[in-house]
Amino acid sequence: MNFLSKINKDKTPNHVAIIMDGNGRWAQQQGHDRLFGHNFGVESVREVLKAAQEINVKYLTLYAFSTENWNRPKTEVDGLMELLVRTINNEVDELHESDVIISGIGNLDGLPDSCRNELNAAYEKTKNNKGVNLILALNYSARWELTEANRKIAAKVLSGELKLEQITDEIISNELTTKDIPDPELLIRTSGELRISNFLLWQIAYAELYFTDKLWPDFKKEDFYEAILDYQSRERRFGMVSAQIEKNL
């Protein structure tokens, strides 16, 4: 089915976030180790990025490595870090030519120097581009992010820079690693798991959630378009009722 032809490009989400799950299971189904799946997952990243470009999605955030992922076997973690460095190095020129901006969110200081340096170099090269913002969530945890934000706000209150009654949603949002990024309208999770896994908990307050049984290496352009169509079929009410939404149209 050609889902792309059915998409209303004037109503695509501005920001799509994806929990890329299922690489390890996909590899095991093929009789290989988990890193084999992570390597194949890179192709799905390419496909989804191209799909986002085709329908004018401006921000694409990928949950690439969580703080909890450090608990995985060392061989897998080391392999993931090497894959990250290699992939950014191999892809950055083409991404730059296609006007993509590459950046990262999370506790980036906790990454190995090689990863952090490669990511910083990619950002410096692409930061003035005008196309899709490709945001890699690395060493990311929503609880860590919110804890750090609360610490910064508490320090401002203690120093007298900020009064307690001045704390608002906006103040909190401005202390997050996503402070310059609009909240996602759509969150996609692959692999059939029905959970958020400590990802963008503050930012997805009003996001539409889309779950698919497809494992990440099997998730391609048409699957992304199908998710967008599902999003466009929903009524986003933001606490209102349908009659209010219709009245405001």
DAQUIDA-V420192 format. One record per backbone hydrogen bond with DSSP energy under -1.0 kcal/mol. CO is the residue of the C=O (numbers start at 1). NH is the residue of the N-H. E is the energy in kcal/mol with one decimal. If there is no record, write none. Layout:
co:nh:e
CO:NH:E
CO:NH:E
//
This chain:
co:nh:e
1:3:-1.3
3:6:-1.4
4:7:-1.3
8:11:-2.1
14:58:-1.1
14:59:-2.1
15:185:-2.1
15:186:-1.4
16:61:-2.3
17:188:-2.8
18:63:-2.7
19:21:-1.4
19:190:-1.8
21:216:-1.8
22:26:-2.4
23:27:-2.2
24:28:-2.2
25:29:-2.1
26:30:-1.1
27:32:-2.8
33:36:-1.1
34:38:-1.7
35:39:-2.3
36:40:-1.8
37:41:-1.9
40:43:-1.0
41:45:-1.6
42:46:-2.0
43:47:-2.3
44:48:-2.6
45:49:-2.4
46:50:-2.2
47:51:-2.3
48:52:-2.6
49:53:-2.2
50:54:-2.0
51:55:-1.3
52:57:-2.3
58:133:-3.3
59:16:-2.5
60:135:-2.8
61:18:-2.8
62:64:-1.4
62:137:-2.9
65:140:-1.9
67:70:-1.1
68:71:-1.9
69:72:-1.8
73:77:-2.3
74:78:-3.1
75:79:-1.9
76:80:-2.4
77:81:-2.3
78:82:-2.3
79:83:-2.3
80:84:-2.4
81:85:-2.2
82:86:-2.6
83:87:-2.8
84:88:-2.4
85:89:-2.2
86:90:-2.4
87:91:-2.3
88:92:-2.1
91:95:-2.6
92:96:-2.5
93:97:-2.2
94:98:-1.6
95:100:-2.6
96:99:-1.6
99:131:-2.4
101:134:-3.3
103:136:-2.7
105:138:-2.5
106:108:-1.9
107:110:-1.6
108:111:-1.6
112:116:-2.4
113:117:-2.9
114:118:-1.8
115:119:-2.5
116:120:-2.6
117:121:-2.3
118:122:-2.0
119:123:-2.3
120:124:-2.5
121:125:-1.8
122:126:-1.8
123:127:-2.0
126:129:-2.3
132:101:-2.7
133:60:-2.9
134:103:-2.3
135:62:-2.7
136:105:-2.1
137:64:-1.3
137:65:-2.1
139:107:-2.2
140:67:-1.8
141:145:-2.6
142:146:-2.6
143:147:-2.4
144:148:-2.7
145:149:-2.1
146:150:-2.4
147:151:-2.2
148:152:-2.2
149:153:-2.3
150:154:-2.7
151:155:-2.3
152:156:-1.7
153:157:-2.1
154:158:-2.6
155:159:-1.9
156:161:-1.4
156:162:-1.7
163:166:-1.8
164:167:-1.5
168:172:-2.1
169:173:-2.8
170:174:-2.1
172:175:-1.7
173:176:-1.4
176:179:-1.5
178:181:-2.6
185:208:-3.1
186:17:-2.6
187:210:-2.8
188:19:-3.0
189:212:-2.2
198:142:-2.3
200:204:-2.0
202:205:-1.0
204:207:-1.1
208:187:-3.0
210:189:-2.5
212:192:-2.3
214:191:-2.9
215:218:-2.0
216:219:-1.8
220:224:-2.0
221:225:-2.7
222:226:-2.3
223:227:-1.8
224:228:-2.0
225:229:-2.5
226:230:-2.2
227:231:-2.2
228:232:-2.4
229:233:-1.1
231:234:-1.4
237:240:-2.1
241:245:-1.8
242:246:-2.6
243:247:-1.9
244:248:-1.6
//
